[in-house]
Amino acid sequence: MDTHRQHPRHPQRLEILIVPEHVEGRDAAHLAEVAIRSAVVDATGETGASGYPRYAGGGMVADIDPETSTVEALLVDGSELDYGLSARVARPRGD
């Protein structure tokens, strides 16, 4: 099943913010202030192993649920996210 085709209106560009796990909320400005790393990622047109659209850019490759903006799978520079860190999704600043 090609999930990408089921979600033809998913965003083409998103920003992934890596924040300490204890950070709460989804306010993009606050998350940007506390992020230890971020990257703007573009839709690749592929569906990841998780079944969600794949995004890539800035050393990150992620499968993101377009309905909930939840990161379902993530590699940062080819590795899984370290314990104590969390990935959040926002619309890219300036878009």
Number of C-alpha atoms within 10 A of each C-alpha: 7 12 14 18 13 11 14 12 10 16 16 14 18 22 21 32 22 21 21 17 11 9 13 10 9 11 9 16 10 12 22 19 10 13 18 12 13 19 19 20 21 18 20 15 13 16 19 20 11 14 17 23 28 25 26 21 18 15 14 19 24 25 24 27 18 17 10 8 17 15 18 17 19 20 14 18 11 10 11 11 15 9 8 9 15 17 20 20 21 18 14 14 11 4 6
